[in-house]
Amino acid sequence: MYVTQQPLQEVSDDEPKEVDGVVSEDDWIDGMEDERDEDEDEARRQEQDLFGATTDEDEEQPPKPDKKPQLTDPLMGDPGGDERVPRDLHSPVGPSARAIELHNYTHLPYRCWCNPCREARAREDAHARLKHGTDEEELEGNALPIISLDYQELNEDAEPPQKVIVGKDEKTGSVFCHKVIAKGLTDEWAVRKVIQDIEDVGRSQVILKTDGEPAIKAVQSRMISLRKAQTVPRNPPAYNPQSNGPCEKAVQDVTGQLRTMKLALESRVQVKVPDDLPIMEWALEHACFLLNKFNVGHDGMTPHERATGRKWKRPILEFGEAVMAKLSLQRRNKGRTRKQKRKLAPRAIPAVWVGQVGRTGEHIVIKENGDAVRCRTVKRNAPEDRWLAEKVMLIKATPRCPAPSAKDLSAYARGPWTRSRRTRRMRS
């Protein structure tokens, strides 16, 4: 048996070696790595041809962190600099002839370059709020607080119509509302009452904003002359109630709360309460009190908490509830209490609870003779004795005239109900 010897073939180190037609595992892995390196080199060369060569420094440089968003608008200039670039209006850009032809079939959606669309669907400029973190908000934080005022009619069907003056502090959301005899300077009591409300909110220098109605503008001028602190007038465009949006929202909140209180009182006393009864004027005042002390906003705070940083902790009762009110004794000079001559006289009297005083926290109650008084302490009755329709319907006192049994009623029309000699006479 003869064995023929095959000639040996030279095998390079780069090629995998075959033994009996089989490639070893190490040689196969090395070959795959070489092919991968060649593919990466080819891809790198193509990238350099397209985008230009990159250095090793550029590849090793770590990515830069995102820059903090700048509050300064480049179009409006630096708010702290010496330049103010005016904001211009949008300029419509004409489309192609084909786009105009297709739009003319339907005129949908609205296009600013289409004359029929602009004539038929023209809208007022948006009344946008200031966004958090913008330059406008930073400037607004240093500006004067704005107090909005407006007249509204609660019941147009009534004869005469029931008119009220509504105000709102736009920063804290505090609202106040009072019934007026007539619009304009005829009702001096309402003008002075609004001035007192602004002081109760804690405002000294303010911007007083009203619409273009002549009656409310006259009240605005009168308030500026009566207030000692700086009062800057502001008047939005005439016949544009949207420009006084905060006041319009205050009207909605007050009327909604007043409507709820009226229905709740009628369900308690089981009697229909007319809108022109004196107790409805107290309900109007108390509706504003409840909104200021207990209406929680989107920030989780009430208007009272935004203004003072404290919660209202004085106890309250249901509006129109019959209570026993403990009246304070009359005091002499230097705060000394006068000795009570009638030792067996009752210390508390039956009354109807109609609200609280925001400044002192005192309760406002109506006595049996129809006069309104303020006291620090009230006691609740038994549940079956809390709602008396006859007492509610016979109330005569109003916020404008808290003591109708007094002989001289002209004194109450000159100014708001304050703790003066007239008030001390009421408590006797």
Backbone torsions as a table, in degrees:
resi	resn	phi	psi	omega
1	MET	NA	124.4	-178.6
2	TYR	-106.3	138.7	178.8
3	VAL	-112.9	121.3	178.8
4	THR	-85.6	136.1	-178.0
5	GLN	-95.6	122.0	-179.5
6	GLN	-81.1	142.5	177.5
7	PRO	-70.7	141.0	-179.6
8	LEU	-76.5	139.2	178.7
9	GLN	-101.7	138.2	178.2
10	GLU	-76.2	129.6	-178.2
11	VAL	-118.0	125.8	179.3
12	SER	-73.7	159.8	179.8
13	ASP	-69.0	-26.6	-178.0
14	ASP	-74.7	-25.3	-178.6
15	GLU	-92.8	143.3	178.7
16	PRO	-64.8	140.2	-178.7
17	LYS	-86.0	135.6	178.8
18	GLU	-104.3	132.3	174.1
19	VAL	-118.8	111.3	-176.5
20	ASP	55.8	36.7	177.0
21	GLY	82.4	6.7	-177.9
22	VAL	-119.3	130.9	178.9
23	VAL	-88.8	135.5	179.6
24	SER	-69.2	158.5	-176.0
25	GLU	-66.9	-42.5	-179.0
26	ASP	-64.7	-42.0	-179.8
27	ASP	-67.0	-33.2	-179.9
28	TRP	-68.9	-38.9	179.3
29	ILE	-67.0	-41.1	178.8
30	ASP	-63.4	-37.7	178.8
31	GLY	-66.7	-38.7	179.0
32	MET	-67.4	-38.5	178.0
33	GLU	-65.0	-38.0	178.3
34	ASP	-65.1	-41.0	177.6
35	GLU	-64.2	-38.3	178.9
36	ARG	-66.3	-40.6	177.8
37	ASP	-62.6	-38.9	179.1
38	GLU	-66.2	-38.1	178.9
39	ASP	-66.9	-38.8	178.2
40	GLU	-66.7	-39.1	177.7
41	ASP	-63.9	-40.1	179.4
42	GLU	-66.8	-40.4	177.8
43	ALA	-65.4	-37.5	178.7
44	ARG	-65.4	-40.2	179.6
45	ARG	-65.7	-40.2	177.6
46	GLN	-64.8	-38.6	178.8
47	GLU	-65.5	-38.8	178.0
48	GLN	-65.8	-37.0	178.3
49	ASP	-65.5	-34.2	-177.1
50	LEU	-82.1	-45.0	-171.0
51	PHE	-112.4	0.5	-178.4
52	GLY	91.9	160.7	-177.4
53	ALA	-73.8	145.1	176.3
54	THR	-118.7	143.6	-179.4
55	THR	-89.0	167.6	178.4
56	ASP	-66.7	-30.0	179.3
57	GLU	-65.1	-38.1	178.8
58	ASP	-67.0	-35.3	-178.7
59	GLU	-73.1	-35.9	-177.0
60	GLU	-84.0	-13.5	-177.5
61	GLN	-68.9	124.5	-178.3
62	PRO	-68.8	154.5	179.6
63	PRO	-66.4	141.2	-179.7
64	LYS	-75.9	140.2	177.9
65	PRO	-66.2	154.9	179.7
66	ASP	-63.9	136.3	179.0
67	LYS	-72.8	147.8	177.2
68	LYS	-66.8	132.1	-178.3
69	PRO	-60.5	133.5	-179.0
70	GLN	-83.7	136.7	179.1
71	LEU	-81.5	-16.7	-175.9
72	THR	-80.8	128.3	176.1
73	ASP	-84.1	119.4	-177.5
74	PRO	-62.2	-24.6	-179.7
75	LEU	-79.6	-23.7	-176.9
76	MET	-100.0	-5.8	178.9
77	GLY	83.7	170.4	179.4
78	ASP	-74.7	125.3	-178.0
79	PRO	-63.9	-22.7	179.2
80	GLY	-98.4	1.0	-178.3
81	GLY	-90.1	-165.1	-177.4
82	ASP	-106.5	19.5	-177.9
83	GLU	-129.9	136.4	175.1
84	ARG	-128.5	106.4	-179.3
85	VAL	-85.2	123.8	-178.9
86	PRO	-67.5	146.9	177.6
87	ARG	-87.1	124.9	-177.3
88	ASP	-96.3	166.6	179.1
89	LEU	-86.5	158.3	-179.7
90	HIS	-68.4	135.7	179.5
91	SER	-104.5	119.5	-178.1
92	PRO	-65.8	141.0	179.1
93	VAL	-108.6	128.3	-177.8
94	GLY	-70.0	134.1	178.9
95	PRO	-84.0	-173.3	178.0
96	SER	-75.8	164.8	180.0
97	ALA	-63.9	-34.7	179.6
98	ARG	-67.5	-39.8	178.6
99	ALA	-65.8	-38.1	177.2
100	ILE	-64.6	-41.4	-179.7
101	GLU	-63.0	-43.5	179.4
102	LEU	-68.2	-36.1	-179.5
103	HIS	-70.0	-32.5	-178.5
104	ASN	-66.1	-18.4	178.5
105	TYR	-68.1	-39.8	-173.2
106	THR	-121.9	-26.2	-172.1
107	HIS	56.0	35.4	175.1
108	LEU	-131.9	135.2	-5.3
109	PRO	-78.1	-177.1	178.8
110	TYR	-62.9	133.8	177.4
111	ARG	-125.9	133.3	-176.5
112	CYS	-71.6	-17.2	-179.9
113	TRP	-91.6	-1.9	-179.0
114	CYS	-96.3	117.5	-178.5
115	ASN	-61.9	-45.1	176.4
116	PRO	-59.6	-37.0	178.7
117	CYS	-65.9	-42.7	-178.9
118	ARG	-68.3	-37.4	179.9
119	GLU	-71.4	-37.4	-174.4
120	ALA	-86.5	-31.8	-173.5
121	ARG	-124.8	37.9	177.8
122	ALA	-69.7	138.6	-178.1
123	ARG	-127.3	159.5	175.7
124	GLU	-73.3	157.5	175.5
125	ASP	-62.6	145.9	-176.7
126	ALA	-66.4	143.8	175.0
127	HIS	-99.4	78.9	-173.5
128	ALA	-84.5	146.6	173.8
129	ARG	-80.8	161.7	176.4
130	LEU	-75.2	133.0	179.4
131	LYS	-83.5	148.5	-178.8
132	HIS	-67.4	132.7	176.7
133	GLY	90.1	7.4	-179.4
134	THR	-95.4	165.0	179.4
135	ASP	-64.5	-36.4	-179.1
136	GLU	-61.9	-36.7	-179.8
137	GLU	-69.8	-36.6	178.3
138	GLU	-64.9	-41.0	177.3
139	LEU	-68.4	-36.0	-179.2
140	GLU	-66.9	-28.9	179.9
141	GLY	-64.6	-25.7	178.8
142	ASN	-96.0	1.5	-176.2
143	ALA	-87.8	171.3	178.6
144	LEU	-72.9	145.5	175.7
145	PRO	-67.2	150.8	-175.8
146	ILE	-107.3	129.6	173.9
147	ILE	-112.8	119.4	-179.2
148	SER	-98.6	138.9	179.2
149	LEU	-129.8	148.9	177.2
150	ASP	-165.5	155.4	173.9
151	TYR	-96.7	144.6	176.7
152	GLN	-143.4	158.4	176.0
153	GLU	-112.3	121.0	-179.4
154	LEU	-75.4	-39.9	-177.3
155	ASN	-138.1	100.4	-178.3
156	GLU	-71.4	-23.5	-178.8
157	ASP	-78.1	-15.9	-178.1
158	ALA	-72.9	154.6	178.0
159	GLU	-123.3	110.7	-4.5
160	PRO	-76.7	162.3	179.9
161	PRO	-61.0	143.2	-178.8
162	GLN	-86.6	108.9	-178.3
163	LYS	-102.7	145.2	178.3
164	VAL	-135.9	156.4	171.6
165	ILE	-109.8	127.7	-174.2
166	VAL	-116.6	137.9	177.0
167	GLY	-135.3	156.3	180.0
168	LYS	-150.1	135.0	170.8
169	ASP	-86.0	112.5	-171.0
170	GLU	-67.8	-24.8	-177.4
171	LYS	-80.2	-47.2	-178.3
172	THR	-92.8	-20.6	-176.8
173	GLY	85.2	7.3	179.2
174	SER	-68.5	136.4	-178.1
175	VAL	-120.8	154.7	173.8
176	PHE	-148.7	147.4	-174.8
177	CYS	-151.2	136.6	-178.8
178	HIS	-141.4	144.6	176.3
179	LYS	-76.6	139.3	-178.6
180	VAL	-118.1	152.2	175.9
181	ILE	-75.5	-42.9	179.0
182	ALA	-156.2	161.5	178.3
183	LYS	-74.2	157.4	175.6
184	GLY	88.9	-157.3	-174.3
185	LEU	-83.2	2.9	179.0
186	THR	-64.3	-35.5	-176.8
187	ASP	-100.6	89.8	179.5
188	GLU	-70.2	-31.1	-180.0
189	TRP	-60.8	-43.7	-179.3
190	ALA	-64.9	-37.9	179.6
191	VAL	-63.1	-47.2	-179.4
192	ARG	-70.0	-30.2	177.3
193	LYS	-66.4	-40.3	177.7
194	VAL	-65.1	-39.3	177.1
195	ILE	-61.3	-41.3	177.0
196	GLN	-64.8	-37.7	178.5
197	ASP	-62.9	-40.3	178.2
198	ILE	-62.7	-39.1	177.5
199	GLU	-68.8	-36.2	178.8
200	ASP	-65.4	-30.4	176.9
201	VAL	-71.2	-19.8	-179.7
202	GLY	97.9	23.0	-178.4
203	ARG	-101.4	135.4	173.8
204	SER	-111.6	-70.6	176.5
205	GLN	-87.9	120.8	-174.0
206	VAL	-137.9	164.4	167.1
207	ILE	-104.2	120.1	-178.0
208	LEU	-98.6	110.6	-174.6
209	LYS	-107.9	128.3	175.1
210	THR	-136.0	170.4	175.8
211	ASP	-84.5	-171.8	-175.4
212	GLY	-86.5	10.8	179.1
213	GLU	-67.2	133.2	-177.4
214	PRO	-59.3	-36.1	-177.2
215	ALA	-65.6	-45.8	-178.1
216	ILE	-73.6	-28.4	175.8
217	LYS	-68.9	-33.9	175.3
218	ALA	-65.8	-39.7	176.1
219	VAL	-64.6	-38.5	178.0
220	GLN	-60.7	-45.4	178.7
221	SER	-65.4	-38.2	178.7
222	ARG	-65.0	-40.6	179.7
223	MET	-67.3	-36.5	178.3
224	ILE	-63.6	-38.2	179.9
225	SER	-73.3	-28.7	-178.1
226	LEU	-84.9	-31.7	-177.6
227	ARG	-77.7	141.0	179.1
228	LYS	-83.0	-32.6	-178.9
229	ALA	-78.4	167.3	-179.5
230	GLN	-65.2	129.2	178.8
231	THR	-132.2	113.0	-176.8
232	VAL	-98.0	123.0	178.8
233	PRO	-78.0	146.9	173.9
234	ARG	-144.4	132.2	-177.8
235	ASN	-132.6	113.2	174.6
236	PRO	-65.6	172.8	178.3
237	PRO	-57.2	147.2	-178.7
238	ALA	-67.4	149.3	177.2
239	TYR	57.0	38.9	177.5
240	ASN	-136.4	79.4	-176.0
241	PRO	-64.4	-22.3	179.8
242	GLN	-64.2	-24.0	179.3
243	SER	-69.7	-19.6	176.9
244	ASN	-109.7	48.8	-174.4
245	GLY	-58.8	-44.3	179.5
246	PRO	-57.3	-37.7	179.0
247	CYS	-70.6	-36.7	176.4
248	GLU	-63.1	-38.2	176.8
249	LYS	-66.9	-36.6	177.5
250	ALA	-63.4	-38.6	177.7
251	VAL	-62.1	-43.1	178.4
252	GLN	-62.0	-43.8	-178.5
253	ASP	-66.7	-43.1	-177.3
254	VAL	-68.1	-46.2	179.9
255	THR	-64.6	-37.1	176.9
256	GLY	-65.2	-42.6	178.0
257	GLN	-67.6	-39.5	178.9
258	LEU	-64.8	-41.6	178.2
259	ARG	-62.1	-40.3	179.1
260	THR	-65.9	-42.9	179.8
261	MET	-65.5	-36.9	179.1
262	LYS	-65.0	-44.7	179.2
263	LEU	-66.8	-37.2	178.5
264	ALA	-66.2	-40.3	178.4
265	LEU	-65.9	-41.3	178.8
266	GLU	-63.9	-35.5	178.3
267	SER	-70.5	-26.5	179.9
268	ARG	-79.8	-46.3	-176.0
269	VAL	-89.8	-7.6	178.0
270	GLN	59.3	36.7	179.6
271	VAL	-140.6	142.9	175.0
272	LYS	-73.5	124.5	-178.1
273	VAL	-99.0	113.8	178.0
274	PRO	-64.6	155.0	-177.1
275	ASP	-72.0	-21.7	-175.8
276	ASP	-95.8	10.0	177.3
277	LEU	-72.5	150.5	179.1
278	PRO	-59.0	-30.2	-178.0
279	ILE	-66.7	-22.2	178.2
280	MET	-70.8	-27.1	174.6
281	GLU	-69.0	-36.9	174.1
282	TRP	-67.7	-35.3	177.9
283	ALA	-64.4	-36.0	177.4
284	LEU	-63.1	-44.4	178.5
285	GLU	-65.6	-40.5	-177.6
286	HIS	-72.2	-28.7	177.0
287	ALA	-62.7	-42.1	176.6
288	CYS	-65.7	-38.7	178.4
289	PHE	-60.4	-44.5	-179.2
290	LEU	-66.2	-40.1	178.9
291	LEU	-64.1	-37.7	-178.4
292	ASN	-73.6	-32.6	-173.7
293	LYS	-95.7	-26.0	-169.5
294	PHE	-131.8	-1.7	179.9
295	ASN	-85.9	108.1	-175.8
296	VAL	-85.4	129.9	-179.6
297	GLY	-90.2	-170.3	-178.9
298	HIS	-66.6	-23.7	179.7
299	ASP	-87.2	5.1	179.9
300	GLY	78.2	16.1	-178.5
301	MET	-128.6	154.1	175.4
302	THR	-92.0	163.8	175.4
303	PRO	-56.4	-38.0	178.4
304	HIS	-64.2	-38.7	179.8
305	GLU	-70.4	-34.4	177.1
306	ARG	-68.0	-34.7	-177.1
307	ALA	-80.2	-35.9	-173.6
308	THR	-114.4	-18.7	-175.0
309	GLY	76.5	12.0	-178.7
310	ARG	-132.0	154.1	175.4
311	LYS	-86.8	152.5	176.4
312	TRP	-83.6	117.8	-173.0
313	LYS	-114.4	3.1	178.3
314	ARG	-73.4	137.2	179.8
315	PRO	-70.2	145.1	177.8
316	ILE	-126.1	169.0	179.8
317	LEU	-126.9	177.3	175.5
318	GLU	-74.1	144.3	-179.0
319	PHE	-66.4	131.5	179.2
320	GLY	84.7	9.7	-177.8
321	GLU	-79.7	139.9	176.8
322	ALA	-79.7	130.5	-176.0
323	VAL	-136.7	175.8	169.5
324	MET	-110.7	119.5	-174.8
325	ALA	-105.8	129.9	177.1
326	LYS	-94.3	110.7	-177.9
327	LEU	-81.1	146.1	178.4
328	SER	-78.5	150.9	179.7
329	LEU	-78.5	152.5	176.3
330	GLN	-68.2	146.8	-176.1
331	ARG	-118.1	145.7	175.0
332	ARG	-86.2	-169.9	176.7
333	ASN	-65.0	153.7	179.9
334	LYS	62.2	22.5	171.6
335	GLY	78.1	8.1	179.9
336	ARG	-79.6	134.3	-178.0
337	THR	-78.4	134.3	178.4
338	ARG	-73.5	138.4	-179.9
339	LYS	-65.3	136.7	-179.1
340	GLN	-78.5	120.5	-177.5
341	LYS	-75.5	-37.8	-178.5
342	ARG	-95.0	99.0	-175.8
343	LYS	-68.5	-28.4	-176.6
344	LEU	-96.4	9.0	178.5
345	ALA	-70.0	147.3	-179.3
346	PRO	-65.4	142.6	178.8
347	ARG	-85.0	-23.0	179.7
348	ALA	-130.7	149.2	-178.3
349	ILE	-125.5	152.4	176.1
350	PRO	-70.6	141.0	-177.8
351	ALA	-157.2	175.4	178.5
352	VAL	-117.2	127.7	-176.9
353	TRP	-83.0	126.0	-177.2
354	VAL	-127.5	6.5	176.3
355	GLY	150.8	-170.7	179.6
356	GLN	-135.1	159.3	175.9
357	VAL	-94.3	122.4	-175.5
358	GLY	-66.0	-30.6	-176.3
359	ARG	-78.3	-41.7	-175.3
360	THR	-105.9	-17.9	-176.5
361	GLY	79.9	7.5	179.8
362	GLU	-73.7	154.1	176.5
363	HIS	-85.4	143.5	175.0
364	ILE	-106.6	120.5	-178.5
365	VAL	-128.7	156.3	178.5
366	ILE	-109.7	121.7	179.9
367	LYS	-75.7	174.6	-177.6
368	GLU	-67.1	-27.1	178.7
369	ASN	-80.9	0.7	176.5
370	GLY	96.4	-4.2	-179.5
371	ASP	-86.5	150.3	177.6
372	ALA	-99.9	136.7	178.3
373	VAL	-135.6	164.5	176.8
374	ARG	-114.5	140.2	-179.6
375	CYS	-146.1	159.4	-178.0
376	ARG	-89.2	-28.9	-172.9
377	THR	-125.6	132.5	172.7
378	VAL	-132.3	151.5	178.4
379	LYS	-122.0	136.3	-179.2
380	ARG	-80.1	151.5	175.9
381	ASN	-90.7	175.4	173.8
382	ALA	-64.4	152.5	-176.8
383	PRO	-53.9	-35.0	-178.5
384	GLU	-76.9	-11.8	-178.8
385	ASP	-111.3	14.1	-174.7
386	ARG	-88.7	-20.6	-173.3
387	TRP	-125.5	109.6	-177.7
388	LEU	-124.3	109.2	-174.9
389	ALA	-65.0	-37.0	-176.2
390	GLU	-65.2	-36.2	178.7
391	LYS	-69.2	-37.1	179.5
392	VAL	-67.5	-41.4	-176.2
393	MET	-74.4	-22.9	-176.5
394	LEU	-95.4	8.7	178.4
395	ILE	-66.7	133.0	-179.4
396	LYS	-112.5	-27.7	-176.2
397	ALA	-70.1	150.1	175.9
398	THR	-133.9	164.3	175.5
399	PRO	-58.7	-29.5	178.4
400	ARG	-75.9	-37.0	-178.2
401	CYS	-131.5	83.2	-174.3
402	PRO	-72.9	-16.5	-178.6
403	ALA	-128.4	77.9	-178.5
404	PRO	-68.1	-16.7	179.0
405	SER	-79.1	-8.4	178.2
406	ALA	-68.5	152.7	-176.7
407	LYS	-73.3	-41.5	-177.2
408	ASP	-99.8	100.1	-179.7
409	LEU	-91.1	-10.6	-178.1
410	SER	-70.2	-21.0	-177.8
411	ALA	-68.2	-26.6	-176.2
412	TYR	-77.4	-16.6	-179.0
413	ALA	-84.8	-6.0	-175.5
414	ARG	-86.6	-23.1	-177.7
415	GLY	-168.0	-180.0	-177.7
416	PRO	-71.4	164.7	-179.1
417	TRP	-75.6	107.4	-178.2
418	THR	-122.2	170.6	-179.1
419	ARG	-82.7	82.1	-176.1
420	SER	-124.3	-164.9	-179.4
421	ARG	-62.8	-35.8	179.0
422	ARG	-64.1	-39.5	-179.8
423	THR	-66.5	-41.7	179.7
424	ARG	-64.6	-33.5	178.3
425	ARG	-68.6	-31.3	178.7
426	MET	-66.2	-31.9	-175.2
427	ARG	-77.3	-11.2	-178.7
428	SER	-72.5	NA	NA
